[in-house]
Amino acid sequence: MRVSANTPELNALALQAFRAHGRYRVTASGFAYDIKFSGSGNQVRVDITRGQAGTPVASTTVSGNSPRHALLRAADYAVEQTNGLGLKGFFTARLAFIGERTGKKEVYISDLFFGEMKQITRDNALALMPRWAPDGSRLLYTSYFKSGFPDIFQIDLNTFQRTTFVSFKGTNAGARFSPTGQQVAMVLSGEGRPEIYVSNAQGRQVSRRTRSDAVKSSPCFSPDGSRIVFAMEPGPQLYVMPAAGGAPSRITSGISGYCAEPDWSHANPNKIAFTMRSGGGYQIGVLDLSTRTGKAVSKAPFDGVEPCWLADGRHVVYTARDRSTSVLCILDTETGNSVRISPTSVGAVMQANVWTP
C-alpha cells in the first residue's frame, strides 16, 4: 500500500504505524491500496482508493484528543477496511511500561509509538509489572518503595493518586485484572511459598486459589474470566485452572523446558503467548489451545521476553533485550517479522502492557 498525510508529523506517524503492521508492505508504486490522511486540528480525514486507477473504497473523518490520536484512529479504520482477514486495528493502543530514564525503574504510559509519554511513578525504587484496568482508568504495579519489600499499588490515572492495593507479609506481585475489572489475580507468599490469589477490584476479599509447594508466577485471566493461566515450577511450565479454584492442568508439555510470562489473547481465545527458552536464549512462543500445540514465533538474535497481545490477535508487543539494553518491539506472530517501536531517546524500556480503548 501507499501511505501519505498532509503534514510531515502525521506523514511520519502514518508510515511508522503501517510499517509496524505485518499484514502490509508500504511502497511508492505497485500498490493495492492508496491511503491518504488529511489532518485539521484534532480531526483527520482518511480516503482509501484501490490500485493505480484510484477506485474509491472508503472514506471517513475521525476525531481524537490530539492530532496524533486522531491519525492513529483513522489508521485503524483504514486497517479494518483493507486487511481482508477481519483483523481489528491496534494503532490506538496505549502502553504502560517500565523505563529507566531516571536511573531507577519507574512506570510510564504512552501511545503505541511512544508519543505523549508520561512518567507515572517517582518511587525512586524498583517498580515492576504495570497492568491496566479494562477501562483504562487505573494501573496496578509492584513497587519496593514503601517497605523495601514488594507490595502492590494502584494508580488512578485521572488524579494520579497512588494507593496501596495489597501489602501482606512476604511477596506481593504480578497483579492483573480480570476482563470485567471485578477481580484481580496476584501472587502472594504470606502463607509460605508463592501462591495464586484472587481479590475483588479493591484488593479485599483475598482468596487463595492454589495449594502446592511449587513456585508460581504471572497469573492471567482467560478472555471470559473463567480460567487463569500461570507459570509454575519445575521448569517453569504453563498451567490453566478454573478462576474459582481447582486442580491446575499443564498445557505446555513438550514445547520447551522453560515456559513463562503467559498472556491470553482476547481476540483469539485459543492463543496464549509466552516466553520460552530456545537454544541459548529466549524467544516468544504461541500456544494454540485448540490443537494443544505450541511453537516459537520470534527468530531474533537477542532475547525476546514479556509478550503482550495487541487487539488483532496476531501481533504482540514484547521486550527485546541483550547485555547492554532492552527495547520494545511489535512482533507479527504469523510471519516472525519484528519492528522496534521504542526510540533510542527513551533509554531502556521493558514489561509493556497494552490497553485498547
Number of C-alpha atoms within 10 A of each C-alpha: 18 21 21 19 21 13 12 10 11 21 19 13 19 23 15 15 19 20 16 23 22 19 18 14 13 17 14 10 11 10 15 16 22 23 23 21 24 18 21 12 12 15 20 27 19 22 17 22 19 17 16 12 7 12 12 13 15 15 17 13 17 18 18 16 10 12 18 23 21 24 31 26 24 28 28 19 21 23 22 15 18 21 13 9 9 11 18 18 23 27 26 22 19 23 24 27 26 27 25 16 14 11 11 15 23 24 29 21 24 16 20 24 23 16 14 12 16 13 16 19 18 14 15 14 16 18 25 23 24 30 25 24 21 17 12 16 12 19 25 26 26 26 27 17 15 12 9 10 16 24 26 26 22 24 21 15 14 9 9 13 12 16 12 15 19 22 19 14 14 16 20 25 27 24 33 25 25 25 19 14 15 14 21 26 28 25 24 28 18 14 11 11 16 24 24 25 20 26 19 16 17 14 19 13 11 16 14 18 19 17 13 9 11 13 16 26 23 23 31 28 27 23 18 11 18 14 18 24 26 25 25 23 15 11 12 21 24 28 22 20 19 17 21 13 18 12 12 18 12 15 18 21 15 9 19 19 14 21 27 27 24 29 25 24 23 19 16 15 15 18 22 26 28 27 24 28 20 17 8 6 14 23 26 32 26 24 23 16 14 9 8 12 14 21 15 21 19 23 16 15 12 16 22 28 26 25 31 26 27 24 23 16 22 21 26 24 26 27 25 26 19 12 7 6 11 20 22 26 22 26 28 21 21 12 14 17 17 22 17 16 17 21 13 9 7 13 15 21 25 26 24 25 24 24 22 17 11
